[in-house]
Amino acid sequence: MFKKIGPGVLVAAAFIGPGTVTACTLAGVGFGYTLLWAMLLSIIATIVLQEMAARLGIITQNGLADAIKNELGTPWIRMLLVGIVLAAIVIGNAAYEAGNIGGATLGMNALFGEEYSDIYPFIIGGLAFILLYLGNYKALEKVFVTLVLIMSISFLLTAIVTKPNIIEILKGMFLPTVPGDSILMIIALVGTTVVPYNLFLHASLVSEKWKTKEDLQTARKDTIISIALGGIVSMAIVIAAAAIPGEEITNVMDLARGLEPLYGDSAKYFMGIGLFAAGVTSAITAPLAAAYVASSCFGWKVGLKDFKFRIVWMIILGLGIFFLSFDIKPIEIIKFAQVANGILLPVIAIFLLWIVNKVSVMGKYRNTKFQNILGFLIIVLVIVLGAKSILKVIGLF
């Protein structure tokens, strides 16, 4: 089974970063189990889109940006789309990288104390650098499987120890309700799960792992199992957060402190280990995704060890450490990233749906009617939520 595990694990690890942990924490504290349906919806949407991206990657043996460029005949549209993709993903990932390293730093603070907190970002950055520089996909995969298992066990144990009400959890998952003031929380849960850069990352990674059409079934299983596991972990964080009073909770480490009355110091260590693993995995995937996107956009036919590929991820990783080390709050850049992602996700989802329906590209492996219906509904959802998140960022919502 473990030999068949593939890029799905990296995609799951990429979306469960500190941002997702924080969003799930605040959702649980503020709304209890009532927004679990939004998490379930996000996971289904992610599985549908990521399966399309993986299928495209295996059939064409190309990245998503390559496929889009090859199918767009009008040069100015091609250039515009490539420009938006590059700006949103490269600049956006540089902004989010600071949050990823910051999240892992919080985890280390919980585990080892705050005495050396100034050097933790450099330790985490150094670890990410070494793993990326080795340029060995199989080694990366093993590290990710280990970290994701550690993170999953940690957050699941946290949820189980709070002794949640199973009936209420099932109601929250399958009976959608939108409590007052929850729309932005719903946007946050969907936005941290259905991530545009993961579509590019997945399409590129599957061609590193699998080369033939016979591997499609394995890739589909890998996608469904890995992302479903990621969804269960996200739900576990919501469930754990719902167990405590919300007045004093503003971030994920407040959650650890809030759980201490329930089961002592172990809360701090569960959360610390989980947050460290979540931060490190996202700190590796964000620069890796940016490098794959740049390679696709500029038409570099390169591997993980290529100089140009390495330069891109080094810049993203360096900017993340820079923002964090000098206490620069990249709020404006993150706002830009949110706006760009709000625009980018529907655009990329539309292009992905268009390409996986083209017989000239996919042959008999193009979308079924059912996949198209699901894809269309997801696009409508992300357009509505993307519009609301953009209006929120620019202060009109």
SULMOQUI-V579470 format. One record per helix or strand of 3 or more residues. SS is the DSSP state (h for helix, s for strand). FROM is the first residue (numbers start at 0). TO is the last residue. If there is no record, write none. Layout:
ss=SS from=FROM to=TO
ss=SS from=FROM to=TO
This chain:
ss=h from=1 to=3
ss=h from=6 to=14
ss=h from=17 to=30
ss=h from=35 to=59
ss=h from=63 to=70
ss=h from=74 to=111
ss=h from=116 to=133
ss=h from=136 to=160
ss=h from=165 to=173
ss=h from=182 to=190
ss=h from=195 to=208
ss=h from=212 to=241
ss=h from=251 to=262
ss=h from=265 to=297
ss=h from=306 to=324
ss=h from=330 to=354
ss=h from=358 to=364
ss=h from=368 to=392
